[in-house]
Amino acid sequence: MNRRNFLITPPALALAIGMGGASQPALAAPAIITSNSRILPRDGKKPRIVICGGGWGGMTAARYLRELIPNSDVVLLERNPTFWSGPMSNKWLIDIVSTDFVNHDMQRPANLYGYTLLQTEVTGFERDRKLVRTAHGLIEYDFLILSGGIRNAYDAWFGNDQRAIDYTRTHFPSAYIPNAEMFALKRKIKEFKGGTIVMTLPPPPHRCPPSPYERACLIAWHIKKNRIPGKILILDPKPKVAPIHMGYQTAFQELYPDIITHVPNAKVVEVDPFNKRIKTTAGEFKFDDAILMPPHQAAEMVWHAGLIGKDANGKPTGWADMHSRLFHANSDDSVYFVGDLMGFISDQFGHYPKSGHVANYIGRIVAQNIAERVAGKEVVARLPDNLCYMMVNAEPQEEISVKFEYEVDAASGKVIQTQIDMDVRTEDLVKEDFAWIKEKFSDFLAI
Ligand SMILES: Cc1cc2nc3c(=O)[nH]c(=O)nc-3n(C[C@H](O)[C@H](O)[C@H](O)COP(=O)(O)OP(=O)(O)OC[C@H]3O[C@@H](n4cnc5c(N)ncnc54)[C@H](O)[C@@H]3O)c2cc1C
């Protein structure tokens, strides 16, 4: 028996075979489940769609698949016991919203919409047999959706130096993958007594491009309000703040002139977490504390599925290799991608913004695409849009925002992006932001 595959919990095993003395009632041995067992038997001939990752994209796809294909058997696999929202989590860091606002029950929407939710780790795939490997066993599928979000590519900084990776993750958490690191960062902010906090920004493409600047503004607001002798140094690999360039520059200068310093063209060259030093293409910096965000890549599940794209030199792109208009894998049209792990879309702008808004949109589009295929209809290529609101001031609460619109260029057939920045910070945008999140949460969390 392969020990890794053996899933009886030790106390249950002890009861079953070791502790049943003569005076105790005999207990039947529980069925032995290994990760090679097939679980979740099929329900007749219903099409089975398995979704790996129950975040913004995966939960949306699950809801719409059940609605659009009423006789479908939809299974959502998620490692976490509850849903934690990235959007609004910067505001949660400084108590503008409560934990209940960002953290939600996943079983309720599953029961309401009629899909099966299984809390488990997706560990691999056997695509030739249309099977997903999980910590609980093997699950069959007809269609597979990968929606596992991102991974922190610490290896880009540290190679396989696991000690440096673990030290960085535990002492200078990036808190861009919900949810444990979020608590660590919140505690860090609460306990901050002064000094220089360095924030590294990942190179594009990365999860929610405007949100690290929002985080810097809100931490700066906390520093200003509590008169903490602290500074924030944003080490940005890009040549300028983007998106919402003017809105952020103005907020940095008008609201936090003595606290925030933005350093452009600061690509990370070397990180020494033990001695709190970082070398970049814009110079070397020492820090007292830090939020060290490494490069982002597609979640491990895309690597496990063997569906990462390759560049012209045959090197992994780090993101899914997919059809830019229909969102299925280029090499396997039974596998779809939803959310931040998606790959290249267009020469003009690269990737769709890695946002909750886009993940939600694509989750619905992919459900529509699969429904069309199940019904034997022609699949329609659809485009998303994107909208992000960012809080830059907490007293009074003021936000800026950015909208992206997409269309297909008639001449080239390529997807074209138009970016509209709302650079003037207003209280009205805060109201729009809260209305936006209410609409999104009601869409896939049914609240
Ligand atoms: C601080 C911050 C602020 C943000 N602000 C905004 C904003 O204002 N607006 C906006 O639109 N977006 C915002 N975002 C971005 C948004 O959170 C992401 O773009 C969105 O969550 C992407 O959805 P997803 O479904 O691809 O990934 P996620 O929502 O991260 O979901 C992926 C899920 O897959 C699960 N998973 C991964 N691997 C496995 C596995 N092997 N087995 C089982 N489960 C697995 C994860 O646990 C997770 O629940 C923000 C993000 C952060 C961190």
The ligand as a MOL file (V3000), in Angstrom:
LIG
                    3D

  0  0  0     0  0            999 V3000
M  V30 BEGIN CTAB
M  V30 COUNTS 53 58 0 0 0
M  V30 BEGIN ATOM
M  V30 1 C -5.6180 42.3660 -2.5660 0
M  V30 2 C -6.4250 42.0680 -3.7760 0
M  V30 3 C -7.3310 42.9980 -4.2650 0
M  V30 4 C -8.0730 42.7280 -5.4050 0
M  V30 5 N -8.9650 43.6480 -5.8410 0
M  V30 6 C -9.7620 43.3670 -6.9100 0
M  V30 7 C -10.7800 44.2660 -7.3180 0
M  V30 8 O -10.9930 45.3050 -6.7170 0
M  V30 9 N -11.5250 43.9320 -8.3890 0
M  V30 10 C -11.3480 42.7640 -9.0790 0
M  V30 11 O -12.0820 42.5070 -10.0390 0
M  V30 12 N -10.3730 41.8820 -8.7130 0
M  V30 13 C -9.5920 42.1480 -7.6510 0
M  V30 14 N -8.6330 41.2390 -7.2410 0
M  V30 15 C -8.3130 40.0790 -8.0920 0
M  V30 16 C -9.2200 38.8790 -7.8640 0
M  V30 17 O -9.1630 38.4510 -6.5220 0
M  V30 18 C -8.7660 37.7380 -8.7430 0
M  V30 19 O -8.5580 38.2040 -10.0470 0
M  V30 20 C -9.8330 36.6490 -8.7720 0
M  V30 21 O -9.9250 36.0790 -7.4890 0
M  V30 22 C -9.5070 35.5980 -9.8150 0
M  V30 23 O -10.4390 34.5710 -9.7540 0
M  V30 24 P -9.9770 33.0670 -9.9900 0
M  V30 25 O -11.2210 32.2520 -9.9180 0
M  V30 26 O -9.1150 32.9670 -11.1750 0
M  V30 27 O -9.0200 32.7700 -8.7500 0
M  V30 28 P -9.4050 32.6630 -7.2010 0
M  V30 29 O -10.5540 33.5360 -6.8800 0
M  V30 30 O -8.1350 32.8490 -6.4630 0
M  V30 31 O -9.8900 31.1640 -7.0560 0
M  V30 32 C -9.0250 30.0810 -7.2560 0
M  V30 33 C -9.4520 28.9700 -6.3120 0
M  V30 34 O -8.7940 27.7570 -6.6600 0
M  V30 35 C -8.4500 27.0760 -5.4720 0
M  V30 36 N -7.3760 26.1420 -5.7790 0
M  V30 37 C -6.1650 26.4350 -6.3150 0
M  V30 38 N -5.4520 25.3030 -6.4880 0
M  V30 39 C -6.2140 24.2860 -6.0290 0
M  V30 40 C -6.0140 22.8670 -5.9370 0
M  V30 41 N -4.8770 22.2880 -6.3500 0
M  V30 42 N -7.0040 22.1130 -5.4180 0
M  V30 43 C -8.1650 22.6850 -4.9910 0
M  V30 44 N -8.4050 24.0140 -5.0590 0
M  V30 45 C -7.4430 24.8060 -5.5810 0
M  V30 46 C -8.0350 28.1850 -4.5270 0
M  V30 47 O -8.0980 27.7900 -3.1860 0
M  V30 48 C -9.0530 29.2830 -4.8640 0
M  V30 49 O -10.2000 29.2290 -4.0450 0
M  V30 50 C -7.8930 41.4940 -6.0780 0
M  V30 51 C -7.0170 40.5400 -5.5710 0
M  V30 52 C -6.3020 40.8090 -4.4200 0
M  V30 53 C -5.3670 39.7580 -3.8730 0
M  V30 END ATOM
M  V30 BEGIN BOND
M  V30 1 1 1 2
M  V30 2 1 2 3
M  V30 3 2 2 52
M  V30 4 2 3 4
M  V30 5 1 4 5
M  V30 6 1 4 50
M  V30 7 2 5 6
M  V30 8 1 6 7
M  V30 9 1 6 13
M  V30 10 2 7 8
M  V30 11 1 7 9
M  V30 12 1 9 10
M  V30 13 2 10 11
M  V30 14 1 10 12
M  V30 15 2 12 13
M  V30 16 1 13 14
M  V30 17 1 14 15
M  V30 18 1 14 50
M  V30 19 1 15 16
M  V30 20 1 16 17
M  V30 21 1 16 18
M  V30 22 1 18 19
M  V30 23 1 18 20
M  V30 24 1 20 21
M  V30 25 1 20 22
M  V30 26 1 22 23
M  V30 27 1 23 24
M  V30 28 2 24 25
M  V30 29 1 24 26
M  V30 30 1 24 27
M  V30 31 1 27 28
M  V30 32 2 28 29
M  V30 33 1 28 30
M  V30 34 1 28 31
M  V30 35 1 31 32
M  V30 36 1 32 33
M  V30 37 1 33 34
M  V30 38 1 33 48
M  V30 39 1 34 35
M  V30 40 1 35 36
M  V30 41 1 35 46
M  V30 42 1 36 37
M  V30 43 1 36 45
M  V30 44 2 37 38
M  V30 45 1 38 39
M  V30 46 1 39 40
M  V30 47 2 39 45
M  V30 48 1 40 41
M  V30 49 2 40 42
M  V30 50 1 42 43
M  V30 51 2 43 44
M  V30 52 1 44 45
M  V30 53 1 46 47
M  V30 54 1 46 48
M  V30 55 1 48 49
M  V30 56 2 50 51
M  V30 57 1 51 52
M  V30 58 1 52 53
M  V30 END BOND
M  V30 END CTAB
M  END
